[in-house]
């Protein structure tokens, strides 16, 4: 029952122990509502390439192995395997 009371207070927008309700409707005309627009997802290939570059720039074998674990069938995984052989074996 106590949970129900707190939930009712939260939904109505009353401030209880510092909580504010995201469901609160603006009370006055001067209040504004901000809308969030999701960005379009980026190009997956560019994201994978940037991940490869970032992990390679760590300069560790573990970084390259992490890339291979995340993208085992990607052509850059073959390059990461070659980098490991060249640099660490």
mmCIF file as gemmi writes it, N, C-alpha and C atoms, coordinates in Angstrom:
data_model
loop_
_atom_site.group_PDB
_atom_site.id
_atom_site.type_symbol
_atom_site.label_atom_id
_atom_site.label_alt_id
_atom_site.label_comp_id
_atom_site.label_asym_id
_atom_site.label_entity_id
_atom_site.label_seq_id
_atom_site.pdbx_PDB_ins_code
_atom_site.Cartn_x
_atom_site.Cartn_y
_atom_site.Cartn_z
_atom_site.occupancy
_atom_site.B_iso_or_equiv
_atom_site.pdbx_formal_charge
_atom_site.auth_seq_id
_atom_site.auth_asym_id
_atom_site.pdbx_PDB_model_num
ATOM 1 N N . UNK Axp A 1 ? 0.817 -1.187 0 1 0 ? 1 A 1
ATOM 2 C CA . UNK Axp A 1 ? 0 0 0 1 0 ? 1 A 1
ATOM 3 C C . UNK Axp A 1 ? 0.862 1.251 0 1 0 ? 1 A 1
ATOM 4 N N . UNK Axp A 2 ? 1.946 1.222 0.764 1 0 ? 2 A 1
ATOM 5 C CA . UNK Axp A 2 ? 2.843 2.372 0.815 1 0 ? 2 A 1
ATOM 6 C C . UNK Axp A 2 ? 3.435 2.66 -0.556 1 0 ? 2 A 1
ATOM 7 N N . UNK Axp A 3 ? 3.764 1.592 -1.279 1 0 ? 3 A 1
ATOM 8 C CA . UNK Axp A 3 ? 4.283 1.77 -2.637 1 0 ? 3 A 1
ATOM 9 C C . UNK Axp A 3 ? 3.258 2.471 -3.526 1 0 ? 3 A 1
ATOM 10 N N . UNK Axp A 4 ? 1.995 2.101 -3.39 1 0 ? 4 A 1
ATOM 11 C CA . UNK Axp A 4 ? 0.929 2.718 -4.178 1 0 ? 4 A 1
ATOM 12 C C . UNK Axp A 4 ? 0.805 4.206 -3.905 1 0 ? 4 A 1
ATOM 13 N N . UNK Axp A 5 ? 0.973 4.59 -2.661 1 0 ? 5 A 1
ATOM 14 C CA . UNK Axp A 5 ? 0.895 6.009 -2.301 1 0 ? 5 A 1
ATOM 15 C C . UNK Axp A 5 ? 2.045 6.774 -2.947 1 0 ? 5 A 1
ATOM 16 N N . UNK Axp A 6 ? 3.273 6.227 -2.838 1 0 ? 6 A 1
ATOM 17 C CA . UNK Axp A 6 ? 4.42 6.888 -3.448 1 0 ? 6 A 1
ATOM 18 C C . UNK Axp A 6 ? 4.279 6.949 -4.966 1 0 ? 6 A 1
ATOM 19 N N . UNK Axp A 7 ? 3.758 5.881 -5.565 1 0 ? 7 A 1
ATOM 20 C CA . UNK Axp A 7 ? 3.568 5.871 -7.011 1 0 ? 7 A 1
ATOM 21 C C . UNK Axp A 7 ? 2.563 6.939 -7.427 1 0 ? 7 A 1
ATOM 22 N N . UNK Axp A 8 ? 1.475 7.055 -6.692 1 0 ? 8 A 1
ATOM 23 C CA . UNK Axp A 8 ? 0.461 8.07 -7.008 1 0 ? 8 A 1
ATOM 24 C C . UNK Axp A 8 ? 1.039 9.47 -6.886 1 0 ? 8 A 1
ATOM 25 N N . UNK Axp A 9 ? 1.827 9.713 -5.857 1 0 ? 9 A 1
ATOM 26 C CA . UNK Axp A 9 ? 2.454 11.022 -5.69 1 0 ? 9 A 1
ATOM 27 C C . UNK Axp A 9 ? 3.457 11.292 -6.799 1 0 ? 9 A 1
ATOM 28 N N . UNK Axp A 10 ? 4.201 10.281 -7.196 1 0 ? 10 A 1
ATOM 29 C CA . UNK Axp A 10 ? 5.211 10.424 -8.245 1 0 ? 10 A 1
ATOM 30 C C . UNK Axp A 10 ? 4.556 10.755 -9.582 1 0 ? 10 A 1
ATOM 31 N N . UNK Axp A 11 ? 3.504 10.037 -9.928 1 0 ? 11 A 1
ATOM 32 C CA . UNK Axp A 11 ? 2.826 10.236 -11.212 1 0 ? 11 A 1
ATOM 33 C C . UNK Axp A 11 ? 2.163 11.605 -11.267 1 0 ? 11 A 1
ATOM 34 N N . UNK Axp A 12 ? 1.625 12.075 -10.149 1 0 ? 12 A 1
ATOM 35 C CA . UNK Axp A 12 ? 0.968 13.383 -10.158 1 0 ? 12 A 1
ATOM 36 C C . UNK Axp A 12 ? 1.965 14.521 -10.174 1 0 ? 12 A 1
ATOM 37 N N . UNK Axp A 13 ? 3.241 14.244 -9.96 1 0 ? 13 A 1
ATOM 38 C CA . UNK Axp A 13 ? 4.259 15.283 -10.05 1 0 ? 13 A 1
ATOM 39 C C . UNK Axp A 13 ? 4.588 15.946 -8.735 1 0 ? 13 A 1
ATOM 40 N N . UNK Axp A 14 ? 4.011 15.468 -7.647 1 0 ? 14 A 1
ATOM 41 C CA . UNK Axp A 14 ? 4.357 16.055 -6.363 1 0 ? 14 A 1
ATOM 42 C C . UNK Axp A 14 ? 5.782 15.667 -5.992 1 0 ? 14 A 1
ATOM 43 N N . UNK Axp A 15 ? 6.483 16.6 -5.422 1 0 ? 15 A 1
ATOM 44 C CA . UNK Axp A 15 ? 7.884 16.374 -5.089 1 0 ? 15 A 1
ATOM 45 C C . UNK Axp A 15 ? 7.972 15.685 -3.734 1 0 ? 15 A 1
ATOM 46 N N . UNK Axp A 16 ? 8.354 14.423 -3.76 1 0 ? 16 A 1
ATOM 47 C CA . UNK Axp A 16 ? 8.495 13.639 -2.541 1 0 ? 16 A 1
ATOM 48 C C . UNK Axp A 16 ? 9.952 13.213 -2.445 1 0 ? 16 A 1
ATOM 49 N N . UNK Axp A 17 ? 10.625 13.646 -1.436 1 0 ? 17 A 1
ATOM 50 C CA . UNK Axp A 17 ? 12.024 13.269 -1.195 1 0 ? 17 A 1
ATOM 51 C C . UNK Axp A 17 ? 12.899 13.574 -2.408 1 0 ? 17 A 1
ATOM 52 N N . UNK Axp A 18 ? 12.631 14.688 -3.071 1 0 ? 18 A 1
ATOM 53 C CA . UNK Axp A 18 ? 13.473 15.095 -4.186 1 0 ? 18 A 1
ATOM 54 C C . UNK Axp A 18 ? 13.126 14.473 -5.519 1 0 ? 18 A 1
ATOM 55 N N . UNK Axp A 19 ? 12.071 13.694 -5.589 1 0 ? 19 A 1
ATOM 56 C CA . UNK Axp A 19 ? 11.7 13.058 -6.851 1 0 ? 19 A 1
ATOM 57 C C . UNK Axp A 19 ? 10.924 14.044 -7.705 1 0 ? 19 A 1
ATOM 58 N N . UNK Axp A 20 ? 11.118 13.982 -8.981 1 0 ? 20 A 1
ATOM 59 C CA . UNK Axp A 20 ? 10.259 14.721 -9.896 1 0 ? 20 A 1
ATOM 60 C C . UNK Axp A 20 ? 9.76 13.743 -10.935 1 0 ? 20 A 1
ATOM 61 N N . UNK Axp A 21 ? 8.557 13.925 -11.344 1 0 ? 21 A 1
ATOM 62 C CA . UNK Axp A 21 ? 7.94 12.99 -12.266 1 0 ? 21 A 1
ATOM 63 C C . UNK Axp A 21 ? 8.212 13.384 -13.703 1 0 ? 21 A 1
ATOM 64 N N . UNK Axp A 22 ? 8.69 12.436 -14.528 1 0 ? 22 A 1
ATOM 65 C CA . UNK Axp A 22 ? 8.851 12.738 -15.945 1 0 ? 22 A 1
ATOM 66 C C . UNK Axp A 22 ? 7.5 12.824 -16.652 1 0 ? 22 A 1
ATOM 67 N N . UNK Axp A 23 ? 6.429 12.424 -15.974 1 0 ? 23 A 1
ATOM 68 C CA . UNK Axp A 23 ? 5.105 12.438 -16.569 1 0 ? 23 A 1
ATOM 69 C C . UNK Axp A 23 ? 4.373 13.753 -16.324 1 0 ? 23 A 1
ATOM 70 N N . UNK Axp A 24 ? 5.003 14.659 -15.598 1 0 ? 24 A 1
ATOM 71 C CA . UNK Axp A 24 ? 4.355 15.906 -15.219 1 0 ? 24 A 1
ATOM 72 C C . UNK Axp A 24 ? 4.099 16.767 -16.448 1 0 ? 24 A 1
ATOM 73 N N . UNK Axp A 25 ? 2.891 17.28 -16.533 1 0 ? 25 A 1
ATOM 74 C CA . UNK Axp A 25 ? 2.507 18.168 -17.625 1 0 ? 25 A 1
ATOM 75 C C . UNK Axp A 25 ? 2.848 19.59 -17.194 1 0 ? 25 A 1
ATOM 76 N N . UNK Axp A 26 ? 3.365 20.435 -18.117 1 0 ? 26 A 1
ATOM 77 C CA . UNK Axp A 26 ? 3.674 21.81 -17.722 1 0 ? 26 A 1
ATOM 78 C C . UNK Axp A 26 ? 2.471 22.483 -17.078 1 0 ? 26 A 1
ATOM 79 N N . UNK Axp A 27 ? 2.715 23.161 -15.946 1 0 ? 27 A 1
ATOM 80 C CA . UNK Axp A 27 ? 1.639 23.768 -15.181 1 0 ? 27 A 1
ATOM 81 C C . UNK Axp A 27 ? 1.253 25.142 -15.719 1 0 ? 27 A 1
ATOM 82 N N . UNK Axp A 28 ? 2.166 25.8 -16.368 1 0 ? 28 A 1
ATOM 83 C CA . UNK Axp A 28 ? 1.874 27.147 -16.85 1 0 ? 28 A 1
ATOM 84 C C . UNK Axp A 28 ? 2.277 27.265 -18.311 1 0 ? 28 A 1
ATOM 85 N N . UNK Axp A 29 ? 1.803 28.301 -18.948 1 0 ? 29 A 1
ATOM 86 C CA . UNK Axp A 29 ? 2.105 28.503 -20.355 1 0 ? 29 A 1
ATOM 87 C C . UNK Axp A 29 ? 3.582 28.783 -20.594 1 0 ? 29 A 1
ATOM 88 N N . UNK Axp A 30 ? 4.266 29.35 -19.619 1 0 ? 30 A 1
ATOM 89 C CA . UNK Axp A 30 ? 5.665 29.716 -19.811 1 0 ? 30 A 1
ATOM 90 C C . UNK Axp A 30 ? 6.61 28.514 -19.735 1 0 ? 30 A 1
ATOM 91 N N . UNK Axp A 31 ? 6.12 27.379 -19.269 1 0 ? 31 A 1
ATOM 92 C CA . UNK Axp A 31 ? 6.953 26.184 -19.237 1 0 ? 31 A 1
ATOM 93 C C . UNK Axp A 31 ? 7.011 25.575 -20.63 1 0 ? 31 A 1
ATOM 94 N N . UNK Axp A 32 ? 8.157 25.041 -20.965 1 0 ? 32 A 1
ATOM 95 C CA . UNK Axp A 32 ? 8.318 24.43 -22.28 1 0 ? 32 A 1
ATOM 96 C C . UNK Axp A 32 ? 8.549 22.937 -22.139 1 0 ? 32 A 1
ATOM 97 N N . UNK Axp A 33 ? 8.236 22.226 -23.187 1 0 ? 33 A 1
ATOM 98 C CA . UNK Axp A 33 ? 8.458 20.794 -23.244 1 0 ? 33 A 1
ATOM 99 C C . UNK Axp A 33 ? 9.562 20.563 -24.262 1 0 ? 33 A 1
ATOM 100 N N . UNK Axp A 34 ? 10.594 19.858 -23.859 1 0 ? 34 A 1
ATOM 101 C CA . UNK Axp A 34 ? 11.696 19.551 -24.757 1 0 ? 34 A 1
ATOM 102 C C . UNK Axp A 34 ? 11.443 18.19 -25.38 1 0 ? 34 A 1
ATOM 103 N N . UNK Axp A 35 ? 11.574 18.128 -26.681 1 0 ? 35 A 1
ATOM 104 C CA . UNK Axp A 35 ? 11.41 16.859 -27.379 1 0 ? 35 A 1
ATOM 105 C C . UNK Axp A 35 ? 12.782 16.359 -27.793 1 0 ? 35 A 1
ATOM 106 N N . UNK Axp A 36 ? 12.985 15.092 -27.639 1 0 ? 36 A 1
ATOM 107 C CA . UNK Axp A 36 ? 14.249 14.476 -28.007 1 0 ? 36 A 1
ATOM 108 C C . UNK Axp A 36 ? 14.051 13.716 -29.305 1 0 ? 36 A 1
ATOM 109 N N . UNK Axp A 37 ? 14.912 13.987 -30.264 1 0 ? 37 A 1
ATOM 110 C CA . UNK Axp A 37 ? 14.844 13.307 -31.546 1 0 ? 37 A 1
ATOM 111 C C . UNK Axp A 37 ? 16.039 12.375 -31.637 1 0 ? 37 A 1
ATOM 112 N N . UNK Axp A 38 ? 15.773 11.119 -31.92 1 0 ? 38 A 1
ATOM 113 C CA . UNK Axp A 38 ? 16.866 10.153 -32.029 1 0 ? 38 A 1
ATOM 114 C C . UNK Axp A 38 ? 17.626 10.389 -33.324 1 0 ? 38 A 1
ATOM 115 N N . UNK Axp A 39 ? 18.946 10.267 -33.228 1 0 ? 39 A 1
ATOM 116 C CA . UNK Axp A 39 ? 19.764 10.392 -34.42 1 0 ? 39 A 1
ATOM 117 C C . UNK Axp A 39 ? 19.672 9.115 -35.24 1 0 ? 39 A 1
ATOM 118 N N . UNK Axp A 40 ? 19.888 9.271 -36.532 1 0 ? 40 A 1
ATOM 119 C CA . UNK Axp A 40 ? 19.941 8.097 -37.389 1 0 ? 40 A 1
ATOM 120 C C . UNK Axp A 40 ? 21.201 7.317 -37.04 1 0 ? 40 A 1
ATOM 121 N N . UNK Axp A 41 ? 21.129 6.003 -37.066 1 0 ? 41 A 1
ATOM 122 C CA . UNK Axp A 41 ? 22.321 5.212 -36.756 1 0 ? 41 A 1
ATOM 123 C C . UNK Axp A 41 ? 23.4 5.458 -37.813 1 0 ? 41 A 1
ATOM 124 N N . UNK Axp A 42 ? 24.644 5.381 -37.369 1 0 ? 42 A 1
ATOM 125 C CA . UNK Axp A 42 ? 25.757 5.591 -38.271 1 0 ? 42 A 1
ATOM 126 C C . UNK Axp A 42 ? 25.979 4.392 -39.182 1 0 ? 42 A 1
ATOM 127 N N . UNK Axp A 43 ? 26.908 4.56 -40.098 1 0 ? 43 A 1
ATOM 128 C CA . UNK Axp A 43 ? 27.269 3.487 -41.021 1 0 ? 43 A 1
ATOM 129 C C . UNK Axp A 43 ? 27.975 2.383 -40.225 1 0 ? 43 A 1
ATOM 130 N N . UNK Axp A 44 ? 27.433 1.165 -40.204 1 0 ? 44 A 1
ATOM 131 C CA . UNK Axp A 44 ? 28.024 0.089 -39.407 1 0 ? 44 A 1
ATOM 132 C C . UNK Axp A 44 ? 29.484 -0.185 -39.775 1 0 ? 44 A 1
ATOM 133 N N . UNK Axp A 45 ? 29.801 -0.092 -41.05 1 0 ? 45 A 1
ATOM 134 C CA . UNK Axp A 45 ? 31.176 -0.368 -41.478 1 0 ? 45 A 1
ATOM 135 C C . UNK Axp A 45 ? 32.147 0.66 -40.906 1 0 ? 45 A 1
ATOM 136 N N . UNK Axp A 46 ? 31.762 1.921 -40.908 1 0 ? 46 A 1
ATOM 137 C CA . UNK Axp A 46 ? 32.621 2.968 -40.349 1 0 ? 46 A 1
ATOM 138 C C . UNK Axp A 46 ? 32.769 2.799 -38.842 1 0 ? 46 A 1
ATOM 139 N N . UNK Axp A 47 ? 31.707 2.373 -38.194 1 0 ? 47 A 1
ATOM 140 C CA . UNK Axp A 47 ? 31.766 2.158 -36.744 1 0 ? 47 A 1
ATOM 141 C C . UNK Axp A 47 ? 32.745 1.032 -36.417 1 0 ? 47 A 1
ATOM 142 N N . UNK Axp A 48 ? 32.704 -0.052 -37.182 1 0 ? 48 A 1
ATOM 143 C CA . UNK Axp A 48 ? 33.619 -1.175 -36.954 1 0 ? 48 A 1
ATOM 144 C C . UNK Axp A 48 ? 35.056 -0.748 -37.249 1 0 ? 48 A 1
ATOM 145 N N . UNK Axp A 49 ? 35.25 0.025 -38.32 1 0 ? 49 A 1
ATOM 146 C CA . UNK Axp A 49 ? 36.597 0.507 -38.641 1 0 ? 49 A 1
ATOM 147 C C . UNK Axp A 49 ? 37.14 1.403 -37.538 1 0 ? 49 A 1
ATOM 148 N N . UNK Axp A 50 ? 36.297 2.276 -37 1 0 ? 50 A 1
ATOM 149 C CA . UNK Axp A 50 ? 36.767 3.153 -35.921 1 0 ? 50 A 1
ATOM 150 C C . UNK Axp A 50 ? 37.06 2.352 -34.656 1 0 ? 50 A 1
ATOM 151 N N . UNK Axp A 51 ? 36.297 1.294 -34.42 1 0 ? 51 A 1
ATOM 152 C CA . UNK Axp A 51 ? 36.57 0.438 -33.266 1 0 ? 51 A 1
ATOM 153 C C . UNK Axp A 51 ? 37.915 -0.27 -33.438 1 0 ? 51 A 1
ATOM 154 N N . UNK Axp A 52 ? 38.175 -0.756 -34.65 1 0 ? 52 A 1
ATOM 155 C CA . UNK Axp A 52 ? 39.457 -1.408 -34.933 1 0 ? 52 A 1
ATOM 156 C C . UNK Axp A 52 ? 40.608 -0.426 -34.69 1 0 ? 52 A 1
ATOM 157 N N . UNK Axp A 53 ? 40.476 0.776 -35.221 1 0 ? 53 A 1
ATOM 158 C CA . UNK Axp A 53 ? 41.531 1.783 -35.051 1 0 ? 53 A 1
ATOM 159 C C . UNK Axp A 53 ? 41.746 2.111 -33.578 1 0 ? 53 A 1
ATOM 160 N N . UNK Axp A 54 ? 40.647 2.29 -32.848 1 0 ? 54 A 1
ATOM 161 C CA . UNK Axp A 54 ? 40.752 2.621 -31.423 1 0 ? 54 A 1
ATOM 162 C C . UNK Axp A 54 ? 41.431 1.506 -30.644 1 0 ? 54 A 1
ATOM 163 N N . UNK Axp A 55 ? 41.034 0.252 -30.899 1 0 ? 55 A 1
ATOM 164 C CA . UNK Axp A 55 ? 41.621 -0.86 -30.162 1 0 ? 55 A 1
ATOM 165 C C . UNK Axp A 55 ? 43.065 -1.114 -30.587 1 0 ? 55 A 1
ATOM 166 N N . UNK Axp A 56 ? 43.385 -0.899 -31.861 1 0 ? 56 A 1
ATOM 167 C CA . UNK Axp A 56 ? 44.76 -1.069 -32.318 1 0 ? 56 A 1
ATOM 168 C C . UNK Axp A 56 ? 45.657 0.004 -31.701 1 0 ? 56 A 1
ATOM 169 N N . UNK Axp A 57 ? 45.135 1.208 -31.565 1 0 ? 57 A 1
ATOM 170 C CA . UNK Axp A 57 ? 45.914 2.309 -30.995 1 0 ? 57 A 1
ATOM 171 C C . UNK Axp A 57 ? 46.185 2.133 -29.504 1 0 ? 57 A 1
ATOM 172 N N . UNK Axp A 58 ? 45.491 1.213 -28.877 1 0 ? 58 A 1
ATOM 173 C CA . UNK Axp A 58 ? 45.822 0.898 -27.484 1 0 ? 58 A 1
ATOM 174 C C . UNK Axp A 58 ? 47.237 0.335 -27.384 1 0 ? 58 A 1
ATOM 175 N N . UNK Axp A 59 ? 47.645 -0.305 -28.467 1 0 ? 59 A 1
ATOM 176 C CA . UNK Axp A 59 ? 48.993 -0.862 -28.491 1 0 ? 59 A 1
ATOM 177 C C . UNK Axp A 59 ? 49.137 -2.137 -27.682 1 0 ? 59 A 1
ATOM 178 N N . UNK Axp A 60 ? 48.048 -2.848 -27.494 1 0 ? 60 A 1
ATOM 179 C CA . UNK Axp A 60 ? 48.12 -4.091 -26.718 1 0 ? 60 A 1
ATOM 180 C C . UNK Axp A 60 ? 47.543 -5.246 -27.519 1 0 ? 60 A 1
ATOM 181 N N . UNK Axp A 61 ? 48.045 -6.412 -27.205 1 0 ? 61 A 1
ATOM 182 C CA . UNK Axp A 61 ? 47.517 -7.631 -27.814 1 0 ? 61 A 1
ATOM 183 C C . UNK Axp A 61 ? 46.059 -7.836 -27.418 1 0 ? 61 A 1
ATOM 184 N N . UNK Axp A 62 ? 45.745 -7.484 -26.167 1 0 ? 62 A 1
ATOM 185 C CA . UNK Axp A 62 ? 44.389 -7.675 -25.66 1 0 ? 62 A 1
ATOM 186 C C . UNK Axp A 62 ? 43.382 -6.852 -26.454 1 0 ? 62 A 1
ATOM 187 N N . UNK Axp A 63 ? 43.774 -5.638 -26.873 1 0 ? 63 A 1
ATOM 188 C CA . UNK Axp A 63 ? 42.88 -4.812 -27.67 1 0 ? 63 A 1
ATOM 189 C C . UNK Axp A 63 ? 42.539 -5.464 -28.995 1 0 ? 63 A 1
ATOM 190 N N . UNK Axp A 64 ? 43.555 -6.011 -29.66 1 0 ? 64 A 1
ATOM 191 C CA . UNK Axp A 64 ? 43.32 -6.689 -30.934 1 0 ? 64 A 1
ATOM 192 C C . UNK Axp A 64 ? 42.501 -7.963 -30.739 1 0 ? 64 A 1
ATOM 193 N N . UNK Axp A 65 ? 42.778 -8.697 -29.667 1 0 ? 65 A 1
ATOM 194 C CA . UNK Axp A 65 ? 42.001 -9.906 -29.389 1 0 ? 65 A 1
ATOM 195 C C . UNK Axp A 65 ? 40.542 -9.572 -29.084 1 0 ? 65 A 1
ATOM 196 N N . UNK Axp A 66 ? 40.311 -8.451 -28.426 1 0 ? 66 A 1
ATOM 197 C CA . UNK Axp A 66 ? 38.946 -8.017 -28.145 1 0 ? 66 A 1
ATOM 198 C C . UNK Axp A 66 ? 38.209 -7.717 -29.455 1 0 ? 66 A 1
ATOM 199 N N . UNK Axp A 67 ? 38.886 -7.057 -30.389 1 0 ? 67 A 1
ATOM 200 C CA . UNK Axp A 67 ? 38.264 -6.785 -31.682 1 0 ? 67 A 1
ATOM 201 C C . UNK Axp A 67 ? 37.908 -8.093 -32.395 1 0 ? 67 A 1
ATOM 202 N N . UNK Axp A 68 ? 38.833 -9.042 -32.379 1 0 ? 68 A 1
ATOM 203 C CA . UNK Axp A 68 ? 38.58 -10.337 -33.031 1 0 ? 68 A 1
ATOM 204 C C . UNK Axp A 68 ? 37.393 -11.045 -32.381 1 0 ? 68 A 1
ATOM 205 N N . UNK Axp A 69 ? 37.307 -10.965 -31.059 1 0 ? 69 A 1
ATOM 206 C CA . UNK Axp A 69 ? 36.186 -11.613 -30.356 1 0 ? 69 A 1
ATOM 207 C C . UNK Axp A 69 ? 34.849 -10.968 -30.717 1 0 ? 69 A 1
ATOM 208 N N . UNK Axp A 70 ? 34.85 -9.663 -30.9 1 0 ? 70 A 1
ATOM 209 C CA . UNK Axp A 70 ? 33.606 -8.962 -31.218 1 0 ? 70 A 1
ATOM 210 C C . UNK Axp A 70 ? 33.201 -9.12 -32.679 1 0 ? 70 A 1
ATOM 211 N N . UNK Axp A 71 ? 34.185 -9.206 -33.579 1 0 ? 71 A 1
ATOM 212 C CA . UNK Axp A 71 ? 33.903 -9.249 -35.019 1 0 ? 71 A 1
ATOM 213 C C . UNK Axp A 71 ? 34.733 -10.345 -35.69 1 0 ? 71 A 1
ATOM 214 N N . UNK Axp A 72 ? 34.517 -11.604 -35.338 1 0 ? 72 A 1
ATOM 215 C CA . UNK Axp A 72 ? 35.386 -12.679 -35.832 1 0 ? 72 A 1
ATOM 216 C C . UNK Axp A 72 ? 35.354 -12.887 -37.343 1 0 ? 72 A 1
ATOM 217 N N . UNK Axp A 73 ? 34.258 -12.558 -38.002 1 0 ? 73 A 1
ATOM 218 C CA . UNK Axp A 73 ? 34.137 -12.807 -39.44 1 0 ? 73 A 1
ATOM 219 C C . UNK Axp A 73 ? 34.404 -11.573 -40.293 1 0 ? 73 A 1
ATOM 220 N N . UNK Axp A 74 ? 34.699 -10.463 -39.666 1 0 ? 74 A 1
ATOM 221 C CA . UNK Axp A 74 ? 34.941 -9.225 -40.413 1 0 ? 74 A 1
ATOM 222 C C . UNK Axp A 74 ? 36.342 -9.258 -41.035 1 0 ? 74 A 1
ATOM 223 N N . UNK Axp A 75 ? 36.52 -8.683 -42.227 1 0 ? 75 A 1
ATOM 224 C CA . UNK Axp A 75 ? 37.853 -8.655 -42.846 1 0 ? 75 A 1
ATOM 225 C C . UNK Axp A 75 ? 38.928 -7.988 -41.976 1 0 ? 75 A 1
ATOM 226 N N . UNK Axp A 76 ? 38.534 -7.025 -41.153 1 0 ? 76 A 1
ATOM 227 C CA . UNK Axp A 76 ? 39.521 -6.396 -40.27 1 0 ? 76 A 1
ATOM 228 C C . UNK Axp A 76 ? 39.974 -7.339 -39.154 1 0 ? 76 A 1
ATOM 229 N N . UNK Axp A 77 ? 39.192 -8.369 -38.866 1 0 ? 77 A 1
ATOM 230 C CA . UNK Axp A 77 ? 39.62 -9.369 -37.884 1 0 ? 77 A 1
ATOM 231 C C . UNK Axp A 77 ? 40.833 -10.118 -38.417 1 0 ? 77 A 1
ATOM 232 N N . UNK Axp A 78 ? 40.844 -10.379 -39.727 1 0 ? 78 A 1
ATOM 233 C CA . UNK Axp A 78 ? 42.022 -11.013 -40.332 1 0 ? 78 A 1
ATOM 234 C C . UNK Axp A 78 ? 43.234 -10.102 -40.209 1 0 ? 78 A 1
ATOM 235 N N . UNK Axp A 79 ? 43.013 -8.818 -40.417 1 0 ? 79 A 1
ATOM 236 C CA . UNK Axp A 79 ? 44.111 -7.858 -40.272 1 0 ? 79 A 1
ATOM 237 C C . UNK Axp A 79 ? 44.599 -7.81 -38.817 1 0 ? 79 A 1
ATOM 238 N N . UNK Axp A 80 ? 43.666 -7.89 -37.878 1 0 ? 80 A 1
ATOM 239 C CA . UNK Axp A 80 ? 44.041 -7.899 -36.46 1 0 ? 80 A 1
ATOM 240 C C . UNK Axp A 80 ? 44.843 -9.155 -36.127 1 0 ? 80 A 1
ATOM 241 N N . UNK Axp A 81 ? 44.456 -10.285 -36.705 1 0 ? 81 A 1
ATOM 242 C CA . UNK Axp A 81 ? 45.222 -11.522 -36.488 1 0 ? 81 A 1
ATOM 243 C C . UNK Axp A 81 ? 46.642 -11.381 -37.043 1 0 ? 81 A 1
ATOM 244 N N . UNK Axp A 82 ? 46.759 -10.776 -38.224 1 0 ? 82 A 1
ATOM 245 C CA . UNK Axp A 82 ? 48.085 -10.54 -38.808 1 0 ? 82 A 1
ATOM 246 C C . UNK Axp A 82 ? 48.903 -9.601 -37.934 1 0 ? 82 A 1
ATOM 247 N N . UNK Axp A 83 ? 48.264 -8.569 -37.399 1 0 ? 83 A 1
ATOM 248 C CA . UNK Axp A 83 ? 48.962 -7.625 -36.503 1 0 ? 83 A 1
ATOM 249 C C . UNK Axp A 83 ? 49.487 -8.349 -35.267 1 0 ? 83 A 1
ATOM 250 N N . UNK Axp A 84 ? 48.666 -9.246 -34.726 1 0 ? 84 A 1
ATOM 251 C CA . UNK Axp A 84 ? 49.106 -9.995 -33.54 1 0 ? 84 A 1
ATOM 252 C C . UNK Axp A 84 ? 50.319 -10.851 -33.869 1 0 ? 84 A 1
ATOM 253 N N . UNK Axp A 85 ? 50.256 -11.55 -34.993 1 0 ? 85 A 1
ATOM 254 C CA . UNK Axp A 85 ? 51.397 -12.394 -35.395 1 0 ? 85 A 1
ATOM 255 C C . UNK Axp A 85 ? 52.647 -11.557 -35.621 1 0 ? 85 A 1
ATOM 256 N N . UNK Axp A 86 ? 52.468 -10.428 -36.288 1 0 ? 86 A 1
ATOM 257 C CA . UNK Axp A 86 ? 53.612 -9.577 -36.625 1 0 ? 86 A 1
ATOM 258 C C . UNK Axp A 86 ? 54.211 -8.911 -35.376 1 0 ? 86 A 1
ATOM 259 N N . UNK Axp A 87 ? 53.374 -8.475 -34.477 1 0 ? 87 A 1
ATOM 260 C CA . UNK Axp A 87 ? 53.853 -7.692 -33.342 1 0 ? 87 A 1
ATOM 261 C C . UNK Axp A 87 ? 54.164 -8.517 -32.086 1 0 ? 87 A 1
ATOM 262 N N . UNK Axp A 88 ? 53.47 -9.61 -31.893 1 0 ? 88 A 1
ATOM 263 C CA . UNK Axp A 88 ? 53.585 -10.305 -30.602 1 0 ? 88 A 1
ATOM 264 C C . UNK Axp A 88 ? 54.057 -11.734 -30.684 1 0 ? 88 A 1
ATOM 265 N N . UNK Axp A 89 ? 54.157 -12.316 -31.87 1 0 ? 89 A 1
ATOM 266 C CA . UNK Axp A 89 ? 54.625 -13.707 -31.947 1 0 ? 89 A 1
ATOM 267 C C . UNK Axp A 89 ? 56.042 -13.77 -32.489 1 0 ? 89 A 1
